[in-house]
């Protein structure tokens, strides 16, 4: 059964807020003209934090290879179907499903460098959460609770804030979800925009599949409502079921408009069902509840709310909670989706539950909410938001803002070293170093492995882990793959083992990376030049 219209859901809350608001509040509203609105507070707090701390978004090396891939697409006017960055021959098949994001990243990087990429993704993340706040507010007078829940969602989703294409997918999920909710709960039919959004989404990121999954959840929810509701409500469910079914078919057809054709529909499921990826790639692993992650506390809070709340979830909400909870528990990379999808459901439960609080607590909350409502009404458009963006863009244009991969995490000096030398032969490199090598040293150097774990597959991925972890047979892998030099992180088991192995010589070392070459004639000039110093 669908929840009652929002106007009815919010009736008590609206009256209680207005009860603490002066009847003639025009003078009070004018007092808040120069204060940022709650939406602006959300935007500015996220945007400024990310822009002035670029290491947050650049903590993953994949950003580098995405930029280089975009440059290749721009230069060749074609989306690559085979790998161009690794040493493998024949080239591996590569599903470049994020090609449009990569083109956008490359264009921004070309004109504004890494700081431009950081600003782009900071804008996207901040805008996504402003849209969430607007969705939570709906037509209600409530401001404080949507503000708090948006900040909770932002804190929870920050676990996967990176300058990578999945951020575009996060924003499109927010827009998609908002369109579906407006149709189902507020009678505003804007479903026609979804196929056009799908055309964009399917070429930006593989997360487009979540848009189709959301449509299926709403379809199944309306189907359940059709069979388990009274006659009048059943007719409403039938109308919505038909509308969403038509849009689902249109979106499915739109998803085929991509360089991979129908194969793009298989790719996300092949990725999520790959045991090697799910069990070995860090971002695909399940959340580590031994750590103090925000997701853990949000999940426990929602469970508690379900226990105490007297508000029943409708079929669609049940489906959304089950789907996103499963996804977030299956892989930590889906936690941001969980935070966004559950926020409106959490809002409805908390908003109803607060009316069971003691009267004094209720009055205190309503006074705070009334104050925020006055600020929201009094703020001048998007003055602070616009001013913040203009200041950041001006500082970036004047080169007063700078972004670079952290040289305490990425091998900046080591890459400068290899660019000055002509080290021949096949390399074995740390996975994340591989992304940075592609960004800084390709095409002079090609990598053994990088962040595209799905492309390398279980065989090459297994060999990479065998050597990286020095598991039995690791030396045989290096021999088999004709590896003649190793570029790996300093504080690693592999570097420690190679340091005591007579077949290998250390020619470079810093706190981040070490470079070893085989003790062979072709490397004697490097060994003689650098080894005595180390």
C-alpha positions as CSV (number, residue, x, y, z in Angstrom):
1,X,0.0,0.0,0.0
2,X,1.3,3.4,-0.9
3,X,1.8,6.0,1.8
4,X,-0.8,8.8,2.0
5,X,-0.1,12.0,0.0
6,X,2.7,14.1,1.3
7,X,0.3,16.9,2.3
8,X,-1.4,14.5,4.6
9,X,1.8,13.0,5.9
10,X,3.1,16.4,6.8
11,X,-0.1,18.0,8.2
12,X,0.8,17.7,11.9
13,X,4.4,18.7,11.3
14,X,3.4,21.8,9.2
15,X,0.9,23.0,11.9
16,X,3.4,22.5,14.7
17,X,6.1,24.4,12.8
18,X,3.8,27.3,11.9
19,X,2.6,27.4,15.6
20,X,6.1,28.7,16.5
21,X,6.4,31.1,13.6
22,X,5.1,34.7,14.0
23,X,2.1,35.5,11.9
24,X,3.8,38.6,10.4
25,X,7.2,37.2,9.8
26,X,8.1,39.5,6.9
27,X,10.4,41.6,9.0
28,X,12.1,38.6,10.5
29,X,12.6,37.1,7.0
30,X,14.4,40.2,5.8
31,X,16.9,39.9,8.7
32,X,18.2,36.7,7.1
33,X,18.7,38.0,3.6
34,X,22.5,37.8,3.7
35,X,22.7,34.4,5.3
36,X,23.2,31.3,3.1
37,X,20.1,29.0,2.8
38,X,20.3,25.4,4.1
39,X,20.8,24.2,0.5
40,X,23.7,26.5,0.1
41,X,25.2,25.4,3.5
42,X,25.1,21.8,2.1
43,X,26.7,22.8,-1.2
44,X,29.4,25.0,0.2
45,X,30.4,22.7,3.1
46,X,30.9,19.8,0.6
47,X,32.3,21.9,-2.3
48,X,34.8,23.9,-0.3
49,X,36.0,20.8,1.7
50,X,36.8,18.9,-1.5
51,X,38.3,21.7,-3.5
52,X,40.7,22.8,-0.8
53,X,41.6,19.2,0.1
54,X,42.1,17.7,-3.4
55,X,43.8,14.7,-1.9
56,X,40.4,13.3,-1.0
57,X,39.3,13.0,-4.6
58,X,42.8,12.1,-5.8
59,X,43.4,9.3,-3.3
60,X,42.9,6.8,-6.1
61,X,45.2,6.4,-9.1
62,X,42.4,5.4,-11.5
63,X,41.8,9.1,-12.2
64,X,45.0,9.2,-14.1
65,X,44.2,6.4,-16.6
66,X,40.7,7.8,-17.1
67,X,42.2,11.1,-18.2
68,X,44.7,9.4,-20.6
69,X,41.9,7.1,-22.0
70,X,39.8,10.2,-22.7
71,X,42.7,11.9,-24.5
72,X,43.1,8.8,-26.8
73,X,39.4,8.8,-27.6
74,X,39.6,12.5,-28.5
75,X,42.7,12.0,-30.7
76,X,41.4,8.9,-32.5
77,X,37.7,9.8,-32.5
78,X,37.0,6.2,-31.5
79,X,36.3,4.3,-28.3
80,X,39.1,1.6,-27.8
81,X,37.9,-2.0,-27.7
82,X,41.4,-3.3,-26.8
83,X,43.9,-2.3,-24.2
84,X,46.4,0.3,-25.1
85,X,48.2,0.8,-21.7
86,X,49.6,-2.6,-20.7
87,X,52.5,-4.6,-22.0
88,X,50.3,-7.6,-23.0
89,X,50.4,-8.9,-26.6
90,X,48.0,-9.5,-28.2
91,X,46.2,-6.6,-26.5
92,X,43.5,-7.6,-24.0
93,X,39.8,-6.9,-24.7
94,X,38.8,-3.8,-22.9
95,X,35.2,-2.7,-22.3
96,X,35.6,1.1,-22.0
97,X,32.1,1.6,-20.6
98,X,33.0,5.0,-19.1
99,X,34.2,6.5,-22.3
100,X,32.1,9.7,-22.2
101,X,33.2,10.4,-18.6
102,X,36.8,9.9,-19.7
103,X,36.4,12.4,-22.6
104,X,34.9,15.0,-20.2
105,X,37.7,14.4,-17.8
106,X,40.3,14.7,-20.5
107,X,38.8,18.0,-21.8
108,X,38.8,19.5,-18.4
109,X,42.3,18.3,-17.7
110,X,43.5,19.7,-21.0
111,X,42.3,23.2,-20.1
112,X,42.5,23.3,-16.3
113,X,44.8,20.5,-15.2
114,X,44.1,18.3,-12.2
115,X,42.6,21.1,-10.3
116,X,39.9,21.4,-13.0
117,X,39.1,17.7,-12.6
118,X,38.9,18.2,-8.8
119,X,36.5,21.2,-9.2
120,X,34.4,19.2,-11.7
121,X,33.8,16.3,-9.3
122,X,33.5,18.6,-6.3
123,X,30.6,20.4,-8.1
124,X,29.0,17.1,-9.0
125,X,29.1,15.7,-5.5
126,X,27.9,18.9,-3.9
127,X,25.1,19.3,-6.4
128,X,24.0,15.7,-5.9
129,X,23.4,16.3,-2.2
130,X,21.7,19.6,-2.8
131,X,19.3,17.7,-5.0
132,X,18.8,15.1,-2.2
133,X,18.0,18.0,0.2
134,X,15.4,19.4,-2.2
135,X,13.9,16.0,-2.6
136,X,13.5,15.5,1.1
137,X,11.9,18.9,1.5
138,X,9.3,18.3,-1.1
139,X,6.4,20.6,-0.5
140,X,6.8,20.5,3.3
141,X,7.7,23.3,5.6
142,X,10.3,21.1,7.4
143,X,13.9,22.2,6.9
144,X,16.0,21.1,9.9
145,X,15.4,17.3,9.5
146,X,16.1,17.3,5.7
147,X,19.3,19.2,6.4
148,X,20.5,16.8,9.0
149,X,19.6,13.7,7.0
150,X,21.4,15.1,3.9
151,X,24.5,15.7,6.0
152,X,24.2,12.1,7.3
153,X,23.9,10.8,3.8
154,X,26.9,12.9,2.7
155,X,29.0,11.6,5.5
156,X,28.0,8.0,4.7
157,X,28.6,8.3,1.0
158,X,32.0,10.0,1.4
159,X,33.6,6.6,1.7
160,X,33.7,6.5,-2.1
161,X,34.2,10.1,-3.1
162,X,36.8,10.0,-5.8
163,X,37.5,11.8,-9.0
164,X,36.2,8.9,-11.1
165,X,33.2,8.3,-13.4
166,X,31.0,6.7,-10.8
167,X,30.4,10.1,-9.3
168,X,28.4,11.0,-12.4
169,X,26.4,7.9,-11.8
170,X,25.7,9.0,-8.3
171,X,24.2,12.3,-9.4
172,X,22.1,10.6,-12.1
173,X,20.8,8.1,-9.6
174,X,19.6,11.1,-7.5
175,X,17.9,12.7,-10.4
176,X,16.3,9.4,-11.5
177,X,15.1,8.6,-8.0
178,X,13.6,12.1,-7.7
179,X,11.7,11.7,-11.0
180,X,10.2,8.4,-9.9
181,X,9.2,9.6,-6.5
182,X,7.6,12.7,-7.8
183,X,5.5,10.6,-10.2
184,X,4.5,8.0,-7.6
185,X,3.8,10.2,-4.6
186,X,3.1,13.7,-5.9
187,X,1.4,13.0,-9.2
188,X,4.0,14.9,-11.3
189,X,4.7,12.8,-14.4
190,X,8.2,13.6,-15.8
191,X,9.0,10.0,-16.6
192,X,9.6,11.0,-20.3
193,X,13.0,12.5,-19.3
194,X,14.3,9.1,-18.2
195,X,15.1,7.6,-21.6
196,X,17.1,10.7,-22.5
197,X,18.9,10.4,-19.2
198,X,19.6,6.8,-20.0
199,X,21.3,7.8,-23.3
200,X,23.7,9.9,-21.3
201,X,24.1,7.5,-18.3
202,X,24.9,4.3,-20.3
203,X,27.8,6.1,-21.9
204,X,29.1,7.8,-18.7
205,X,29.3,4.8,-16.4
206,X,28.2,1.2,-15.9
207,X,26.1,2.3,-12.9
208,X,23.3,2.9,-15.5
209,X,22.1,-0.6,-14.6
210,X,21.0,0.7,-11.3
211,X,18.6,3.0,-13.0
212,X,17.0,0.0,-14.7
213,X,16.9,-1.8,-11.4
214,X,15.1,1.1,-9.7
215,X,12.5,1.0,-12.5
216,X,12.0,-2.7,-11.8
217,X,11.5,-2.1,-8.1
218,X,8.8,0.5,-8.8
219,X,7.2,-1.9,-11.3
220,X,7.1,-4.8,-8.9
221,X,5.9,-2.5,-6.1
222,X,3.0,-1.3,-8.2
223,X,2.3,-4.9,-9.3
224,X,2.1,-5.9,-5.6
225,X,-0.1,-2.9,-4.9
226,X,-2.4,-3.9,-7.7
227,X,-3.1,-7.3,-6.2
228,X,-3.1,-6.4,-2.5
229,X,-4.9,-3.1,-2.5
230,X,-8.6,-2.1,-2.5
231,X,-10.2,-1.4,-5.8
232,X,-9.7,2.4,-6.0
233,X,-6.1,2.1,-5.0
234,X,-5.6,-0.8,-7.4
235,X,-6.7,1.4,-10.3
236,X,-4.0,3.9,-9.4
237,X,-1.4,1.2,-9.2
238,X,-2.5,-0.1,-12.6
239,X,-2.0,3.3,-14.1
240,X,1.4,3.7,-12.6
241,X,2.4,0.2,-13.5
242,X,1.6,0.8,-17.2
243,X,3.4,4.1,-17.2
244,X,6.6,2.8,-15.6
245,X,6.5,-0.3,-17.9
246,X,6.5,1.8,-21.0
247,X,9.3,3.9,-19.7
248,X,11.3,0.8,-18.7
249,X,11.0,-0.5,-22.2
250,X,12.1,2.9,-23.6
251,X,15.1,3.1,-21.2
252,X,16.1,-0.5,-22.1
253,X,16.2,0.4,-25.8
254,X,18.1,3.7,-25.0
255,X,20.7,1.7,-23.1
256,X,21.6,-0.1,-26.3
257,X,22.9,3.2,-27.8
258,X,26.5,2.8,-26.8
259,X,29.7,1.5,-28.5
260,X,29.3,-1.9,-26.9
261,X,25.7,-2.5,-28.1
262,X,23.8,-5.2,-26.2
263,X,26.9,-6.4,-24.5
264,X,26.8,-3.4,-22.1
265,X,23.7,-5.1,-20.5
266,X,25.8,-8.1,-19.6
267,X,28.9,-6.2,-18.4
268,X,27.7,-5.0,-14.9
269,X,26.4,-8.5,-14.0
270,X,29.6,-10.1,-15.2
271,X,31.6,-7.6,-13.1
272,X,29.5,-8.1,-9.9
273,X,29.6,-11.9,-10.2
274,X,33.3,-12.2,-10.8
275,X,34.7,-14.1,-7.7
276,X,38.2,-12.7,-8.3
277,X,37.1,-9.1,-8.3
278,X,34.7,-9.5,-5.4
279,X,37.2,-11.3,-3.2
280,X,40.4,-9.4,-4.0
281,X,39.7,-5.8,-5.2
282,X,39.5,-3.6,-2.1
283,X,36.5,-1.4,-3.3
284,X,34.5,-4.5,-4.2
285,X,34.9,-6.1,-0.8
286,X,32.1,-6.0,1.8
287,X,32.3,-3.2,4.4
288,X,34.7,-3.8,7.3
289,X,32.5,-3.4,10.4
290,X,35.6,-3.4,12.6
291,X,36.2,0.1,11.4
292,X,34.1,3.2,12.6
293,X,32.5,3.7,9.2
294,X,29.3,5.9,9.0
295,X,27.4,3.3,7.1
296,X,27.5,0.9,10.1
297,X,25.8,3.5,12.3
298,X,23.3,4.5,9.6
299,X,22.3,0.9,9.1
300,X,21.9,0.3,12.8
301,X,19.8,3.5,13.1
302,X,17.5,2.4,10.4
303,X,17.0,-1.0,12.0
304,X,16.1,0.7,15.3
305,X,13.7,3.1,13.5
306,X,12.0,0.1,11.8
307,X,11.5,-1.4,15.3
308,X,10.1,1.7,16.9
309,X,8.2,3.3,14.1
310,X,4.5,2.8,13.7
311,X,4.6,3.8,10.0
312,X,4.4,0.9,7.6
313,X,6.6,0.9,4.5
314,X,4.9,0.5,1.2
315,X,5.9,-2.2,-1.3
316,X,8.3,0.1,-3.2
317,X,10.1,1.2,-0.1
318,X,10.5,-2.4,1.1
319,X,12.0,-3.3,-2.3
320,X,14.3,-0.3,-2.2
321,X,15.5,-1.0,1.3
322,X,16.1,-4.7,0.6
323,X,17.9,-4.1,-2.7
324,X,20.3,-1.3,-1.5
325,X,21.0,-3.0,1.9
326,X,22.0,-6.2,0.0
327,X,24.2,-4.2,-2.4
328,X,25.9,-2.2,0.4
329,X,26.6,-5.3,2.4
330,X,27.8,-7.2,-0.7
331,X,30.3,-4.4,-1.7
332,X,31.4,-1.2,0.0
333,X,31.3,0.6,-3.3
334,X,27.5,0.6,-3.2
335,X,27.2,2.4,0.2
336,X,26.7,5.8,-1.4
337,X,23.6,4.4,-3.3
338,X,22.3,3.0,0.0
339,X,22.7,6.4,1.7
340,X,20.8,8.3,-1.1
341,X,18.0,5.7,-1.6
342,X,17.2,5.2,2.1
343,X,17.3,8.9,3.1
344,X,13.7,9.7,2.0
345,X,12.5,6.6,3.7
346,X,14.4,7.5,6.8
347,X,13.0,11.0,6.7
348,X,9.4,9.7,6.7
349,X,10.0,7.4,9.6
350,X,11.9,10.0,11.7
351,X,9.4,12.8,10.9
352,X,6.5,10.6,12.2
353,X,8.4,9.3,15.2
354,X,9.3,12.7,16.5
355,X,5.6,13.4,17.3
356,X,5.9,10.7,20.0
357,X,8.5,12.8,21.8
358,X,7.7,14.7,25.0
359,X,6.0,18.0,24.5
360,X,9.0,20.1,25.5
361,X,11.3,18.2,23.2
362,X,8.7,18.6,20.4
363,X,8.5,22.4,21.0
364,X,12.3,22.8,21.0
365,X,12.6,20.9,17.7
366,X,9.8,23.0,16.1
367,X,11.4,26.3,17.2
368,X,14.7,25.2,15.6
369,X,12.8,24.2,12.5
370,X,10.9,27.5,12.3
371,X,14.2,29.4,12.5
372,X,15.7,27.4,9.7
373,X,12.5,28.0,7.7
374,X,12.9,31.7,8.1
375,X,16.5,31.6,7.0
376,X,15.5,29.5,4.0
377,X,12.7,32.0,3.0
378,X,14.9,35.0,3.6
379,X,18.0,34.0,1.7
380,X,18.6,35.7,-1.6
381,X,18.4,33.0,-4.3
382,X,21.7,31.2,-4.7
383,X,23.9,34.2,-3.8
384,X,26.4,32.4,-1.6
385,X,26.5,29.3,-3.8
386,X,27.2,31.4,-6.9
387,X,29.8,33.5,-5.1
388,X,31.6,30.4,-3.8
389,X,31.8,28.9,-7.3
390,X,33.0,32.1,-8.8
391,X,35.7,32.6,-6.1
392,X,37.0,29.0,-6.6
393,X,37.0,29.3,-10.4
394,X,38.8,32.7,-10.1
395,X,41.5,31.2,-7.8
396,X,41.9,28.2,-10.1
397,X,42.3,30.5,-13.1
398,X,44.9,32.6,-11.3
399,X,46.8,29.4,-10.4
400,X,46.2,30.0,-6.7
401,X,44.6,26.6,-6.4
402,X,46.7,23.5,-7.1
403,X,45.9,19.7,-7.2
404,X,48.3,16.9,-7.6
405,X,48.5,13.2,-6.6
406,X,50.0,13.0,-3.1
407,X,53.7,12.3,-3.4
408,X,53.6,10.4,-0.1
409,X,51.2,7.9,-1.6
410,X,52.1,7.9,-5.3
411,X,55.6,7.4,-6.8
412,X,56.1,10.8,-8.2
413,X,59.9,10.9,-7.7
414,X,60.3,7.3,-8.9
415,X,58.4,8.0,-12.1
416,X,60.6,11.1,-12.7
417,X,63.6,8.7,-12.2
418,X,62.4,6.2,-14.8
419,X,61.5,8.9,-17.3
420,X,65.2,10.0,-17.1
421,X,66.4,6.5,-17.7
422,X,65.8,4.0,-20.6
423,X,64.9,0.9,-18.6
424,X,64.1,-1.8,-21.1
425,X,62.1,-5.0,-20.7
426,X,58.9,-6.0,-19.0
427,X,57.9,-4.3,-15.8
428,X,56.1,-5.7,-12.8
429,X,54.4,-2.9,-10.9
430,X,52.2,-2.2,-8.0
431,X,48.5,-1.9,-9.1
432,X,48.0,1.6,-8.0
433,X,51.4,2.6,-9.3
434,X,50.3,1.3,-12.6
435,X,47.5,3.9,-12.8
436,X,50.0,6.7,-12.0
437,X,52.6,5.3,-14.5
438,X,49.9,5.4,-17.2
439,X,49.2,9.1,-16.3
440,X,52.8,10.2,-16.1
441,X,54.9,7.8,-18.2
442,X,52.8,6.3,-20.9
443,X,53.5,5.5,-23.8
444,X,57.2,5.3,-22.9
445,X,56.4,2.6,-20.3
446,X,53.6,0.1,-20.3
447,X,52.3,-1.6,-17.2
448,X,51.9,-5.1,-16.0
449,X,48.7,-4.3,-14.0
450,X,46.6,-1.3,-13.1
451,X,43.1,-0.5,-11.8
452,X,41.2,-2.1,-14.6
453,X,41.1,-5.4,-12.7
454,X,38.0,-6.6,-14.7
455,X,40.0,-6.4,-17.9
456,X,42.9,-8.4,-16.6
457,X,40.7,-11.2,-15.4
458,X,41.4,-14.0,-12.9
459,X,44.5,-15.4,-14.6
460,X,46.6,-12.3,-14.8
461,X,45.0,-10.9,-11.6
462,X,45.9,-14.1,-9.8
463,X,49.5,-14.0,-11.1
464,X,49.7,-10.4,-10.0
465,X,48.6,-11.3,-6.4
466,X,50.9,-14.3,-6.4
467,X,54.0,-12.1,-7.0
468,X,52.8,-9.1,-4.9
469,X,52.2,-11.4,-1.9
470,X,55.3,-13.6,-2.7
471,X,53.1,-16.7,-2.7
472,X,54.7,-20.0,-3.7
473,X,55.8,-19.9,-7.3
474,X,56.0,-16.1,-7.5
475,X,59.5,-16.3,-9.1
476,X,58.2,-18.7,-11.8
477,X,55.5,-16.1,-12.7
478,X,58.2,-13.4,-13.3
479,X,60.2,-15.8,-15.4
480,X,57.1,-16.9,-17.4
481,X,56.2,-13.3,-18.1
482,X,59.8,-12.3,-18.8
483,X,59.8,-9.5,-16.2
484,X,63.1,-7.8,-15.9
485,X,62.4,-5.0,-13.5
486,X,60.1,-4.4,-10.6
487,X,58.5,-1.1,-9.5
488,X,56.8,-1.6,-6.2
489,X,56.0,0.1,-3.0
490,X,58.8,0.3,-0.4
491,X,57.0,-1.1,2.6
492,X,55.9,-4.3,1.0
493,X,56.8,-7.9,1.4
494,X,57.9,-8.1,-2.3
495,X,60.4,-5.3,-1.9
496,X,61.8,-6.8,1.3
497,X,62.2,-10.2,-0.4
498,X,63.9,-8.7,-3.5
499,X,66.3,-6.7,-1.3
500,X,67.9,-10.0,-0.1
501,X,67.6,-11.9,-3.4
502,X,71.0,-12.1,-5.3
503,X,69.3,-12.2,-8.7
504,X,67.9,-8.7,-8.2
505,X,69.6,-5.3,-7.7
506,X,68.1,-2.2,-6.2
507,X,68.6,0.9,-8.3
508,X,66.1,3.3,-6.8
509,X,64.6,3.7,-3.4
510,X,62.5,6.4,-1.6
511,X,59.9,6.2,1.2
512,X,57.2,5.4,-1.4
513,X,58.7,3.2,-4.1
514,X,61.6,0.9,-4.9
515,X,62.9,-0.2,-8.3
516,X,64.8,-3.4,-8.8
517,X,66.4,-4.8,-12.0
518,X,67.6,-8.3,-12.8
519,X,71.4,-8.8,-12.4
520,X,71.9,-9.1,-16.2
521,X,74.4,-7.5,-18.6
522,X,71.9,-5.1,-20.1
523,X,71.3,-3.5,-16.7
524,X,74.9,-3.3,-15.5
525,X,75.2,0.4,-16.3
526,X,72.2,1.1,-14.1
527,X,73.5,-1.2,-11.3
528,X,77.0,0.4,-11.4
529,X,75.5,3.9,-11.4
530,X,72.9,3.6,-8.6
531,X,73.3,0.4,-6.5
532,X,76.5,1.5,-4.7
533,X,74.6,4.6,-3.3
534,X,71.8,2.3,-2.0
